[in-house]
Amino acid sequence: MFPVVSRHYAVFKKVNNVDKMTDHKEIMKDIVSLCKRRGFIFAASDIYGGINGFWDYGPLGVELKNNLRDRWWRDMVLCPPIGPDGAPISIVGVDSSIIQNPKCWEASGHVGGFNDPMVDCRESKKRYREDHLIIIVPKDEENDKGKNGQSLLDNGRTSFAFMVDQWDKTEEDAAAKKIEKYIKKAGDETLKNLRIGKLILKPFEGRVKPEHYKFVVGPDVNTKGTLTEPVQFNMMFHTYVGAASGDDNKAYLRPETCAGIFLNFKNVLDSSRVKAPFGIAQIGKAFRNEVTPRNFIFRSREFEQMELEWFCAEEDVPQWFDFWVDERTRFWESVGIPKSELHFLNVPKEELAHYSSRTIDVEYRFPFTAPDFGELEGIAHRGNFDLTQHAEFSGQKLEYFDQAENKRFVPHVIEPSTGLTRGVLALICQAYTVDKNRPSGVYLNFHPSMAPLKAAILPLTAKEEHVPIAQKLYLDLRHEFAVELDIKQNIGKRYARQDEIGTPYCFTVDNDTISDQTVTVRDRNTMAQERIHMDKVKDFLREKIVGK
């Protein structure tokens, strides 16, 4: 799911604290830098200059992602929540193919309707989503509102188009400079005597008429009239199945994982003992040919989703919808995202997907959206649209038979859909903590269950007496916990590294260890140290990591 347009503009208009917003932008830059430096996330094909919209997960990033993935699977499938009646609910899992029969995407509406209006620039050769553009008209006292309610563009006023990403005071200053530079270069008569002051921001979509395009300066050029009118662009990646290429062999990479669940609805009913209400869960990769991937891994062309389709009777939808909103909130709190950093948007009716009668977006306060929020998860009532469509296109009956009631019905669906990669980004952003009182300057305050490494074993020196004891402790712990044996550099630099990668505890082997078999335990957050016996280390970690 994607944020709706109106929310973009709310974000950019509310910003009024320049220093705070600038700090947020700098923090995001620091996070991206740390992610590469410490092995969380790399640009895909980095040695070739990367490829826009694709990312690789390094040694620590893959562990963090797997921790979140496995926790979701455990809480949804292996140990699902307790239902409103006090009994465990029933959820099973599937892992469907990335490429399905193309008719699947015709039935779901993706072939005909998964389109975004795109605007091209003839000069820069760049392409923009129309709903990601805003137009900026410099404000003057006389023409602020236009004449007779007309658009400012109707008065022949030059306007400037910008992308809406991360709009703040800094970007506003850059816009003003661009306008001033344009005036000097072009000598535009409509702007020459204009006092550059506050800028008027308006949505581009639906506001710029065909006759207005000649007045608009595109985002990356200084010339009016280079933007084309919007054309529809399908966001699915396509490929060809078999040796020949052509429409008969055309197939698509899935743009979402839920379709594979609906396609296997009948197979699951026939092969397992699920009874309504029940859920089918899936974790997997999806692909969308985003025109403007941005904000690090927040919006990319290859991403992972964790999706549940909850099948129930139509009359039970309100109860189960509220149930899943509560459960998903508890989940994010359990992995370290406080409720104070979450926002629950009841999506307005006019902005709902065509199949949905109600959707709540669970949003997180990312640095690039602060002080507002960006979508983390969507909880939607999809009705029975998907099963009905696939039944019609496939000719198969996709119904549930209730033996107790002796009736057949097409279940309604509630879908909690989570972006796994967005979840990873939220965990990193939430964990990122500036602390100028420690050598690293920052540390990652991961919830212990999410931390890529649970502990580091550090011999104080590389002396022969210290290393063998540290190795023995490491070998004893590694079967139960993700731990690391780190011998290189001085102890201060090793502590700093473990802080930056978010390791909750460090166990240091020193001279006292040789005599009394105790080690120093350093807490990541407080930097406090205590000594415990080596025999107690495993129990200590069980209490601190597993107990949480």
Secondary structure, 3 states (H helix, E strand, C coil): CCCCHHHHHHHHHHCCCHHHHHHHHHHHHHHHHHHHHCCCEEECCHHHCCCCCCEEECHHHHHHHHHHHHHHHHHHHHCCCECCCCCECCEEECCCCCECCCHHHHHHCHHHHCEEEEEEECCCCCEEEHHHEEEEEECCCCCCCCCCCCCHHHHCCCEEEEECCCCCHHHHHHHHHHHHHHHHHHCCCCCCCCCCCCEEEEECCCCCCHHHHHHEECCCCCCECCECCCEEEECCCEEECCCCCCHHHEEEECCCCHHHHHHCHHHHHHHCCCCCCEEEEEEEEEECCCCCCECCCCECCEEEEEEEEEEECHHHHHHHHHHHHHHHHHHHHHCCCCHHHEEEEECCHHHCCCCCCEEEEEEECCCCCCCCCEEEEEEEEEECHHHHHHHHHHCCCCCEEECCCCEEECCEEEEEEEEHHHHHHHHHHHHEEECCCCCCCEEECCCCCCCCCCEEEEECCCCCCHHHHHHHHHHHHCCCCCEEECCCCCHHHHHHHHHHHCCCEEEEECHHHHHHCEEEEEECCCCCEEEEEHHHHHHHHHHHHHCC
